[in-house]
Amino acid sequence: MATPETSAGVLLVDDHPANLVALEATLAPLGQRLVQARSGEEALRQLLQDEFACIVLDVQMPRLDGFQTAKLIKGRERTRHTPLLFLTAYHRENADVLNGYAQGAVDYIVKPFDPDVLRTKVAVFVDLYLQLERARGHRTLLADGERLVMSRETSVRLRAAMEELRREAGPLPMVDAVMAAAPVGLALLDPQLRFLRINAALAAVHGMQAEAALGRSLWELAPQLAPAVQLQVQRVLRSGRARQGVPVALEVPPHSGHWRHFLASYYPLRSSESAAEGVGVIVLDVTDQRAAERALHHSLELLALAGERLFTSLEPEATLDSVARLIVERVADGCLVDLVGSDGTLEPAALAHAHPRQEARLRELQQRHGPDRFADARTEVLRERRSRVVPPPTEAELTAGAHDAEHLRLLRELGAQGAFIVPLRVGQRVLGTLSVLYDRGRSSWRPEELALLEEVAARAALAIDHARLYREAQAAIHMRDEFIAVASHELRTPLTPLQMRLQSLQRQLEVLSQTDGAVRGMHAAMEGMSRQVRKLAVLVDRLLDVSQVSAQRLHLELEPVDLREVAREVIARSQPAATAHDETLLLEAPEPVAGLWDRTRLEQVVSNLLSNAIKYGAGHPVRVRVEAHRGVAQLSVHDEGIGIAPEHLSRIFGKFERAVSERHYGGLGLGLYITHQIVEALGGHIGVMSALGAGATFTVTLPQRLAPDAPLEEEARPH
């Protein structure tokens, strides 16, 4: 179980308590501190009080949604580097995914999520956070260690040692024992930087035994360091105050090109109450900690870049190329991506190399010589679902693997390369393999490097799978739209003559019903049949409109139109329906409102909004207002009916979306969607204001594109 020192906080943000419970149950096995927030505002309050390894953030929330919350989090210096994992539902659009990455998300997880996948991703960020905390802890331990070494007891011993040195009283076995056992570099310097005492740890940095350094000056042993150390020593002697944590970089051994990093602290040494007569130096080697911090920064940067790059496109080919290019830019010389084909075998899908000429050779090898020397290893990785390192070949292995002299020439030009091969896994499925190429210059891979590559591969696999699913979904949507279009046309064909025949029969029965009571009953029944046929015709037309909108084939025929006149005509046609609902239709239109619009589509907009108001108006008056202001026409339809709950307002214009029970109110949930699409196609905007029990007001604004006082006939003429 994680202790407070080894645990990290994970912030879970979702407005649904049930979702928070599910998230907590999923992440509980990690043994970390899980903090819940039920809104974006509450999440921001938590971030003011605490620090978290990562944030799991739901996109769809009221008031402050996930994107807005992420923007505020990234805007604060303290939290801008905290990893964000967005949670979203399947129906979210691609634009939302891209928006998520634009707001700084490192990953995007689709609901319903795979618990193992979510737990693994959060575990990666928890591990990275704990590594960073340990790196910070090293610095804290350094300060604590320095204070410990210079504690009262040690200070007394050093002062006694200096006093004995001053009196030349002989050896100092106690001080020597302390210095010899210390795991950090320790030294006593006089004002001329001569070593009065030095332990083995610090002497080894200068490549010598401690005894050989005694009495010698730093100017002699490390002249490149002496000026900076002299400055620190003079400051300590002059002020009598310690200087802690001074960074020092030293080439060890000299001229080797290998640099080590240290933190040095300087303390004054006094005999009794006199001025400082020397300086005690504590030197801590922080090279490994610096390397760990750089590696951690590189890891976080690579993961963030992976999240940004891999989801910029939902085309599989572009995603595969992004995977290979990312690896080449940040990790290795070359990268090969192979995917499982329809027959279950691996097929080359993408490749990249840091050098264009080498990339061309890789392509030539693939095209002319078939599977490379890593083929068997890839098959094994695919079968066992775990990574494998393949070392570079010897010259004998290279020669034995060549098909002919030309093949051998290409292999030699490419160089002896090894590979780290990682499975591209999504849940229990393996989509293919990622082969990271390296040459003999790399002797080994550190465990953290392999873990990082496996995490990048996991993200790449998810991006590839998303791209594949997107393509399949697009194909399915296209097939559906084609089917709807064909079905709508086929249904429309018999409906038209049926409507005409019913209208003819109605007229005949209307004449006969004036003298025959039995015929009057038949006339009423016929009227009911006509209403149902008209309703069916409207549904078919809406399905046809949806297919046209989805295929971006919504045709507009622009002409000069008076919006007031359109509203009057639609209201007149809708009067029978309003009367059946005991509702009154009122029009407020003080003057004509002219514009360049598609008359048929504009009638459809007014009709859809009016039909909605009548359906949900609950027997109250429905008001339609038409006006214009500064070249913008405005149509508003207001009812005093059941209203719309706030949580439904954001999705009311979606396809097949409904804010009420279809058990009590019929329809396909397409009217407002089609209305929204038509208004946008005309360059306008539609909005709604509503609350439960308070009715609803739908407002449409449209650019007129005509001079408001110009006659419609003149505007219709070409210029």
C-alpha positions in Angstrom: 0.0 0.0 0.0 1.2 3.5 -0.8 2.4 5.6 2.1 2.0 9.4 2.2 5.7 9.6 1.0 5.0 7.3 -1.9 1.5 8.3 -2.9 0.3 10.8 -5.4 -3.0 12.7 -5.8 -5.3 12.0 -8.8 -8.1 14.5 -9.3 -11.3 13.0 -10.8 -13.7 15.6 -12.3 -17.3 14.6 -13.4 -20.7 16.1 -12.7 -22.3 12.7 -12.3 -21.7 11.0 -8.9 -22.2 7.6 -10.5 -19.3 8.3 -12.9 -17.1 9.4 -10.1 -17.8 6.2 -8.2 -16.9 4.2 -11.3 -13.7 6.1 -11.8 -12.7 5.7 -8.1 -13.4 1.9 -8.3 -11.3 1.7 -11.5 -8.3 3.5 -10.0 -8.4 2.3 -6.4 -6.0 -0.6 -7.1 -3.3 1.9 -7.8 -3.3 2.7 -4.1 -3.1 6.5 -4.6 -5.0 9.4 -3.1 -8.2 9.9 -5.2 -9.9 13.3 -4.9 -13.4 13.9 -6.4 -14.7 17.2 -7.9 -18.3 17.4 -9.2 -17.7 20.5 -11.3 -15.0 22.6 -13.1 -15.3 25.2 -10.3 -14.7 22.6 -7.6 -11.8 21.2 -9.5 -10.2 24.6 -9.6 -10.7 25.0 -5.8 -9.0 21.7 -5.2 -6.0 22.7 -7.4 -5.6 25.8 -5.2 -5.2 23.6 -2.2 -3.3 20.6 -3.4 -1.0 19.2 -6.1 -1.9 16.3 -8.3 -0.1 13.8 -10.5 -2.8 14.0 -13.2 -6.4 15.1 -13.7 -9.1 12.9 -15.2 -11.6 15.4 -16.6 -15.0 14.9 -18.1 -15.7 17.0 -21.2 -19.5 17.4 -20.9 -20.3 19.4 -17.8 -22.8 22.2 -17.1 -21.6 25.8 -16.6 -17.9 25.3 -16.8 -17.2 22.4 -19.2 -14.1 20.3 -19.5 -12.5 22.5 -22.2 -13.0 25.7 -20.3 -11.7 24.1 -17.1 -8.6 22.8 -18.9 -8.0 26.3 -20.3 -8.1 27.8 -16.8 -5.8 25.0 -15.4 -3.2 25.6 -18.1 -3.4 29.3 -17.5 -2.0 28.9 -14.0 1.8 28.6 -13.6 1.4 26.1 -10.7 -0.9 23.7 -12.6 0.0 24.3 -16.3 2.2 21.2 -16.4 -0.3 18.9 -14.7 -1.2 16.1 -17.2 -4.9 16.2 -18.3 -6.8 13.1 -19.5 -10.1 14.0 -21.1 -13.1 11.6 -20.8 -15.7 11.8 -23.6 -18.7 9.8 -25.0 -18.6 8.0 -28.4 -20.9 10.6 -30.0 -18.5 13.5 -29.6 -17.3 15.0 -32.8 -13.7 15.0 -34.1 -13.6 18.7 -33.6 -14.0 18.2 -29.9 -11.1 15.8 -29.8 -8.9 18.3 -31.5 -10.1 21.0 -29.2 -9.1 18.8 -26.3 -5.6 18.5 -27.5 -5.5 22.2 -28.2 -6.4 22.9 -24.6 -3.3 20.8 -23.5 -4.7 17.3 -23.0 -2.1 14.5 -23.0 -4.7 11.9 -23.8 -8.4 11.4 -24.8 -10.3 8.4 -23.5 -13.7 7.4 -24.9 -16.6 6.3 -22.7 -17.4 3.5 -22.0 -13.7 3.2 -21.2 -11.6 0.0 -20.7 -10.7 0.0 -16.9 -7.3 -1.6 -17.6 -6.4 1.1 -20.2 -7.5 4.0 -18.0 -5.7 2.5 -15.0 -2.5 1.9 -17.0 -2.5 5.5 -18.3 -3.0 7.0 -14.9 -0.3 4.8 -13.5 2.2 6.1 -16.0 1.6 9.7 -14.8 1.6 8.7 -11.2 5.0 7.0 -11.7 6.4 10.1 -13.5 5.1 12.3 -10.7 6.7 10.2 -8.0 10.0 10.2 -9.9 9.9 14.0 -10.0 9.1 14.1 -6.3 12.0 11.9 -5.5 14.3 14.2 -7.6 13.0 17.1 -5.5 13.5 15.1 -2.4 17.2 14.6 -3.2 17.7 18.4 -3.0 15.8 18.5 0.3 17.9 15.7 1.6 21.0 17.6 0.5 20.0 20.6 2.6 19.1 18.4 5.5 22.4 16.5 5.2 24.4 19.7 5.1 22.7 20.9 8.3 23.3 17.6 9.9 27.0 17.6 9.0 27.3 21.1 10.4 25.2 20.3 13.5 26.4 21.5 16.8 28.5 18.4 17.6 30.2 18.4 14.2 30.7 22.2 14.4 32.4 21.8 17.8 34.7 19.1 16.4 35.7 21.2 13.4 36.3 24.2 15.5 38.5 22.1 17.8 40.2 20.7 14.8 41.0 24.2 13.5 42.2 25.2 16.9 44.5 22.2 17.0 45.7 22.9 13.5 46.5 26.5 14.5 48.5 25.3 17.5 50.1 22.4 15.4 49.0 20.0 18.0 49.3 16.8 16.0 46.9 14.4 14.1 43.0 14.6 14.3 41.7 11.1 14.4 38.1 12.0 15.2 37.7 14.5 12.3 39.5 12.1 10.0 37.1 9.3 10.9 34.1 11.5 10.3 35.4 12.7 6.9 36.4 9.3 5.8 33.0 7.8 6.5 31.0 10.6 4.9 29.2 9.6 1.6 29.6 13.2 0.3 32.7 15.2 -0.5 34.1 17.0 2.5 37.1 19.4 2.7 38.6 22.1 5.0 40.2 25.0 3.0 42.4 27.8 4.2 42.0 31.3 2.7 44.5 30.4 0.0 42.4 27.4 -1.1 44.9 24.9 0.3 43.4 21.6 1.4 43.8 21.2 5.2 41.6 18.2 5.1 39.9 16.3 2.3 38.1 13.0 2.3 38.4 10.2 -0.3 35.1 11.0 -1.9 36.1 14.5 -2.9 39.7 13.6 -3.8 38.4 10.9 -6.2 36.7 13.6 -8.2 40.1 15.1 -8.9 41.5 11.6 -9.7 43.9 11.2 -6.7 44.2 9.8 -3.2 43.2 12.0 -0.3 46.7 12.0 1.2 48.2 13.3 -2.1 45.9 16.4 -2.0 46.7 17.5 1.5 48.5 20.8 1.6 48.1 21.4 -2.1 46.0 24.3 -3.5 42.9 24.0 -5.6 44.7 26.4 -8.0 47.0 23.5 -8.7 44.6 20.6 -8.7 41.6 22.2 -10.5 42.6 25.6 -11.9 39.4 25.8 -13.9 37.4 25.7 -10.6 39.6 27.8 -8.5 38.3 31.4 -9.4 34.7 30.5 -8.7 35.6 28.7 -5.4 37.9 31.6 -4.4 35.0 34.0 -4.8 32.7 31.8 -2.6 35.4 31.4 0.1 36.1 35.1 0.2 32.4 35.9 0.7 32.1 33.4 3.5 35.2 34.7 5.3 34.1 38.3 4.8 30.5 37.8 5.9 30.9 35.0 8.4 27.8 33.4 6.9 27.4 30.1 5.1 26.6 29.8 1.3 24.6 26.7 0.4 23.7 24.8 -2.8 26.1 26.6 -5.2 26.0 24.7 -8.5 29.3 23.5 -10.0 30.0 21.7 -13.3 33.3 19.8 -13.7 34.7 17.8 -16.6 35.7 14.4 -15.1 38.3 13.3 -16.0 39.6 16.6 -17.5 39.2 16.9 -21.3 37.1 13.8 -21.5 33.9 15.5 -22.6 32.1 13.9 -19.6 30.6 16.5 -17.3 29.5 15.9 -13.7 27.3 18.2 -11.7 27.7 19.1 -8.0 26.1 21.3 -5.4 28.7 22.9 -3.1 28.0 24.5 0.3 30.6 26.6 2.2 30.6 27.1 6.0 32.9 29.4 8.1 35.3 27.7 10.5 36.3 29.7 13.6 38.5 29.2 16.6 36.6 30.5 19.7 34.8 33.8 18.8 37.4 35.1 16.4 36.8 35.8 12.7 36.6 32.8 10.3 40.0 31.3 9.6 39.0 28.7 7.1 36.1 27.2 5.2 34.4 23.8 5.4 33.1 22.6 2.1 30.4 19.9 1.5 30.1 18.7 -2.1 27.2 16.5 -3.3 27.3 14.8 -6.7 23.9 15.5 -8.3 24.7 14.2 -11.8 22.3 11.3 -11.6 19.6 13.5 -10.2 20.1 16.0 -13.0 20.0 13.2 -15.5 16.8 11.8 -13.9 15.2 15.3 -14.1 16.2 15.7 -17.7 14.8 12.2 -18.5 11.6 13.0 -16.7 11.2 16.3 -18.6 12.0 14.5 -21.8 9.4 11.8 -21.0 6.7 14.4 -20.2 7.5 16.4 -23.3 7.4 13.3 -25.5 4.1 12.1 -24.1 2.5 15.6 -24.4 3.8 15.8 -28.0 2.5 12.3 -28.7 -0.9 13.4 -27.5 -0.8 16.5 -29.7 0.7 14.8 -32.9 -1.1 11.5 -33.0 -4.6 12.9 -32.9 -4.2 15.8 -35.3 -5.7 13.7 -38.1 -8.2 10.8 -38.2 -6.8 9.5 -41.4 -5.0 6.2 -40.8 -2.2 6.9 -43.2 -1.5 10.3 -41.6 -1.6 8.8 -38.1 0.9 6.1 -39.0 3.3 8.6 -40.5 2.9 10.8 -37.4 3.9 7.8 -35.2 7.0 7.0 -37.2 8.1 10.7 -37.5 7.6 11.3 -33.8 9.9 8.4 -32.8 12.6 9.5 -35.3 12.5 13.1 -34.1 12.7 12.3 -30.4 14.0 8.9 -29.7 15.9 6.9 -32.4 17.4 7.0 -35.9 14.6 5.0 -37.6 11.2 3.6 -37.1 9.1 1.0 -38.8 5.3 0.4 -38.3 3.8 -2.9 -39.3 0.1 -3.6 -39.0 -1.8 -6.9 -39.0 -3.4 -7.5 -42.4 -6.7 -9.3 -43.2 -4.9 -12.6 -43.4 -3.4 -12.2 -39.9 0.2 -11.5 -41.1 2.2 -8.3 -40.6 2.3 -5.8 -43.5 4.5 -2.7 -43.7 2.5 0.4 -43.0 4.9 3.3 -42.4 8.6 4.1 -42.0 10.8 7.0 -41.2 14.5 7.7 -40.7 16.4 10.7 -39.5 18.4 10.8 -42.7 16.6 11.0 -46.0 19.1 8.8 -47.8 18.8 6.1 -45.2 15.0 6.4 -45.4 15.2 5.8 -49.1 17.3 2.7 -48.6 14.8 1.4 -46.0 12.0 1.8 -48.6 14.1 0.1 -51.3 14.8 -2.8 -48.9 11.1 -3.2 -48.2 10.0 -3.0 -51.8 12.7 -5.1 -53.5 13.7 -7.6 -50.9 10.6 -8.3 -48.8 10.7 -9.0 -45.1 13.8 -7.7 -43.2 15.9 -9.4 -40.5 13.4 -8.4 -37.8 10.4 -10.3 -39.4 10.7 -13.3 -37.1 11.1 -11.1 -34.0 8.0 -9.1 -35.0 6.0 -12.3 -35.3 7.2 -13.4 -31.9 6.2 -10.0 -30.4 2.8 -10.3 -32.1 2.3 -13.8 -30.7 3.6 -13.1 -27.1 2.3 -9.6 -26.9 5.4 -8.3 -25.2 8.4 -6.2 -26.3 11.7 -7.5 -27.4 15.2 -6.0 -28.0 17.0 -7.3 -31.1 20.8 -6.4 -31.0 22.6 -5.2 -34.1 23.9 -8.1 -36.3 27.6 -9.1 -36.7 29.2 -8.9 -40.1 28.7 -12.7 -40.4 25.0 -12.4 -39.6 24.6 -9.5 -42.0 26.2 -11.5 -44.8 24.3 -14.7 -44.1 21.0 -12.7 -44.1 21.6 -11.2 -47.5 19.7 -12.6 -50.5 22.3 -11.5 -53.1 25.2 -9.0 -53.6 22.9 -6.1 -54.2 20.9 -6.9 -51.0 24.2 -7.1 -49.0 25.3 -3.7 -50.4 22.1 -2.1 -49.3 22.3 -3.7 -45.8 25.9 -2.4 -45.4 25.0 1.1 -46.5 22.2 1.1 -44.1 24.5 0.0 -41.3 24.3 -2.7 -38.6 21.1 -1.8 -36.8 19.3 -3.3 -33.9 15.7 -2.8 -33.0 13.4 -2.5 -30.0 10.1 -4.0 -31.1 6.9 -3.0 -29.2 3.4 -4.4 -29.8 0.7 -1.9 -30.7 -2.0 -3.0 -28.3 -5.5 -1.7 -27.7 -7.0 -3.7 -24.8 -6.5 -7.4 -25.6 -6.1 -6.7 -29.4 -2.7 -6.3 -31.0 -2.9 -4.1 -34.1 0.7 -4.5 -35.2 4.3 -3.7 -34.1 6.5 -0.6 -33.7 10.2 -1.2 -34.5 12.6 1.4 -33.1 15.9 1.2 -34.9 19.3 1.9 -33.3 22.9 1.3 -34.3 26.0 0.0 -32.4 26.5 3.4 -30.8 23.8 2.4 -28.3 25.0 -0.3 -26.0 21.8 -0.8 -24.1 18.4 0.6 -23.2 17.6 1.8 -19.8 14.3 0.4 -18.3 12.7 3.8 -18.1 13.5 4.3 -21.8 11.8 1.1 -22.7 8.8 1.9 -20.5 8.5 5.3 -22.2 8.6 3.7 -25.7 6.0 1.2 -24.7 3.7 4.1 -23.5 4.2 6.0 -26.7 3.4 2.7 -28.6 0.2 2.4 -26.5 -0.9 5.9 -27.4 0.0 5.3 -31.1 -2.1 2.1 -31.1 -5.0 4.0 -29.6 -4.6 6.8 -32.3 -4.4 4.2 -35.0 -7.5 2.4 -33.7 -9.4 5.7 -33.5 -8.5 6.5 -37.1 -9.6 3.1 -38.2 -12.9 3.3 -36.3 -13.4 6.8 -37.7 -13.0 5.6 -41.2 -15.3 2.7 -40.6 -17.8 5.0 -39.0 -17.6 7.4 -41.9 -18.2 4.6 -44.4 -21.2 3.3 -42.3 -22.6 6.8 -42.1 -22.2 7.2 -45.9 -24.0 3.9 -46.5 -26.8 4.9 -44.0 -27.3 8.3 -45.7 -27.4 6.7 -49.2 -30.0 4.2 -47.9 -32.1 7.0 -46.3 -31.9 9.0 -49.5 -33.0 6.0 -51.6 -35.7 4.9 -49.1 -37.0 8.5 -48.9 -37.4 8.8 -52.6 -39.0 5.3 -52.8 -41.5 6.2 -50.1 -42.2 9.6 -51.6 -43.1 8.0 -55.0 -46.4 6.3 -53.8 -47.2 9.0 -51.2 -47.6 11.8 -53.8 -50.4 10.1 -55.9 -51.9 8.8 -52.7 -52.2 12.4 -51.4 -53.7 13.6 -54.6 -56.2 10.7 -54.7 -57.2 11.4 -51.1 -57.7 15.1 -51.8 -59.9 14.3 -54.8 -62.0 11.9 -52.7 -62.3 14.5 -50.0 -63.7 17.1 -52.4 -66.3 14.6 -53.7 -67.3 13.6 -50.2 -67.5 17.2 -49.1 -70.2 17.8 -51.9 -72.1 14.6 -51.1 -71.9 15.1 -47.3 -74.1 18.2 -47.6 -77.2 15.9 -48.3 -76.2 12.5 -46.9 -75.4 12.0 -43.2 -73.6 8.7 -43.8 -71.3 10.4 -46.2 -70.5 13.1 -43.6 -69.0 10.3 -41.4 -66.9 9.1 -44.3 -65.7 12.6 -45.0 -64.5 13.0 -41.4 -62.7 9.6 -41.6 -61.1 10.7 -44.9 -59.9 13.9 -43.3 -58.2 11.8 -40.6 -56.5 9.6 -43.2 -55.3 12.7 -45.0 -53.7 14.1 -41.9 -51.8 10.9 -41.3 -50.6 10.8 -44.9 -49.5 14.4 -44.6 -47.6 13.6 -41.4 -46.0 10.6 -43.1 -45.0 12.9 -46.0 -43.4 15.4 -43.5 -41.4 12.6 -41.9 -40.2 11.3 -45.3 -39.2 14.8 -46.3 -37.2 15.3 -43.1 -35.4 12.0 -43.6 -34.5 13.2 -47.1 -33.3 16.6 -45.7 -31.1 14.8 -43.2 -29.4 12.7 -45.9 -28.8 15.9 -47.9 -27.4 17.8 -44.9 -25.2 14.9 -43.9 -23.8 14.6 -47.4 -23.4 18.4 -47.6 -25.8 18.4 -50.6 -28.3 21.0 -49.1 -29.2 23.0 -52.2 -30.2 26.6 -51.9 -31.9 28.8 -54.5 -31.5 32.4 -53.3 -34.1 35.0 -54.3 -35.5 38.1 -52.8 -38.0 37.1 -50.1 -40.1 39.0 -47.5 -39.8 37.2 -44.2 -43.0 38.8 -42.9 -45.0 37.4 -45.8 -43.4 33.9 -45.3 -44.4 34.0 -41.6 -48.0 35.0 -42.5 -48.4 32.2 -44.9 -47.0 29.6 -42.6 -49.2 30.8 -39.7 -52.2 30.6 -41.9 -51.4 27.0 -42.9 -50.7 26.1 -39.2 -54.0 27.6 -37.9 -55.9 24.3 -38.0 -53.2 22.5 -35.9 -53.2 25.4 -33.4 -57.0 25.3 -33.1 -56.8 21.6 -32.4 -54.5 22.4 -29.5 -56.7 25.3 -28.3 -53.9 27.7 -29.1 -53.8 31.1 -30.7 -51.1 32.2 -33.2 -50.1 35.9 -33.0 -47.9 37.7 -35.5 -46.0 40.9 -34.6 -44.4 42.2 -37.8 -44.8 46.0 -38.2 -43.1 46.2 -41.6 -41.7 44.0 -44.4 -38.3 42.4 -43.8 -36.6 41.7 -47.1 -33.6 39.4 -47.7 -31.9 37.2 -50.2 -32.8 33.8 -49.0 -34.2 30.4 -50.2 -38.0 30.8 -49.9 -38.8 27.1 -49.6 -36.1 26.5 -46.9 -37.1 29.7 -45.0 -40.7 28.4 -45.0 -39.4 25.1 -43.6 -37.6 27.0 -40.8 -40.7 29.0 -39.8 -42.9 25.9 -40.1 -40.6 23.7 -37.9 -40.4 26.3 -35.2 -44.1 27.0 -35.2 -44.9 23.2 -35.2 -42.7 22.8 -32.1 -44.3 25.8 -30.4 -47.8 24.4 -31.1 -46.8 20.8 -30.0 -45.3 21.9 -26.6 -47.4 25.1 -26.1 -49.8 23.5 -23.6 -52.8 25.5 -24.9 -51.2 29.0 -24.5 -50.8 31.6 -27.2 -47.8 31.4 -29.5 -46.2 34.6 -30.6 -44.2 35.1 -33.8 -42.2 38.3 -34.2 -40.4 39.5 -37.4 -38.1 42.6 -37.4 -34.9 43.9 -38.8 -32.0 45.9 -37.4 -28.9 47.1 -39.2 -29.0 44.6 -42.0 -29.9 41.7 -39.9 -33.4 40.0 -39.9 -34.7 38.5 -36.8 -37.4 35.9 -36.4 -38.5 34.8 -32.9 -41.1 32.2 -32.0 -42.3 32.2 -28.3 -44.5 29.8 -26.5 -45.6 29.5 -22.9 -45.6 25.8 -22.7 -43.6 23.1 -20.9 -40.2 24.6 -21.6 -36.8 22.9 -21.8 -34.5 21.8 -18.9 -31.1 23.7 -18.8 -29.1 20.4 -19.2 -30.9 19.8 -22.6 -30.3 23.2 -24.1 -26.8 22.5 -25.4 -27.9 19.4 -27.4 -31.4 20.4 -28.5 -30.2 21.1 -32.1 -28.5 17.8 -32.4 -29.5 15.0 -34.8 -32.2 12.7 -33.3 -32.0 14.7 -30.0 -35.2 15.1 -27.9 -35.7 17.1 -24.7 -39.0 15.3 -23.8 -40.3 11.8 -23.7 -41.2 10.4 -27.1 -43.9 8.4 -25.3 -45.9 11.6 -24.8 -44.6 13.6 -27.8 -44.0 12.0 -31.2 -41.4 12.8 -33.8 -38.0 11.8 -34.9 -36.0 14.6 -33.2 -35.0 15.9 -36.6 -36.9 19.2 -36.9 -34.6 21.4 -34.9 -31.5 19.7 -36.4 -32.7 20.5 -39.9 -33.7 24.0 -38.9 -30.2 24.6 -37.4 -28.5 23.3 -40.6 -30.7 25.5 -42.9 -30.1 28.6 -40.8 -26.4 28.1 -40.8 -26.4 27.4 -44.6 -28.1 30.8 -45.0 -25.3 32.4 -43.0 -27.4 32.9 -39.9 -27.7 31.8 -36.3 -30.4 30.1 -34.2 -30.5 30.1 -30.4 -33.0 29.2 -27.6 -33.9 30.6 -24.2 -36.0 28.4 -21.9 -36.6 26.9 -18.5 -38.8 24.2 -17.3 -42.4 25.4 -17.0 -41.6 28.8 -18.5 -42.0 28.2 -22.2 -39.3 28.7 -24.8 -38.2 31.4 -27.2 -36.4 30.4 -30.4 -34.6 33.2 -32.2 -33.2 33.1 -35.7 -31.0 35.9 -37.1 -30.2 36.1 -40.8 -28.1 38.6 -42.8 -30.5 40.4 -45.2 -28.0 41.0 -48.0 -30.5 43.5 -49.4 -31.1 47.1 -48.8 -34.0 47.1 -46.3 -35.9 49.8 -48.2 -35.4 48.5 -51.7 -38.3 47.0 -53.6 -38.1 43.2 -54.0 -38.6 43.4 -57.8 -35.5 45.6 -58.2 -33.4 43.5 -56.0 -34.2 40.4 -58.0 -32.6 42.0 -61.1 -29.0 41.0 -61.9 -26.4 43.8 -61.6 
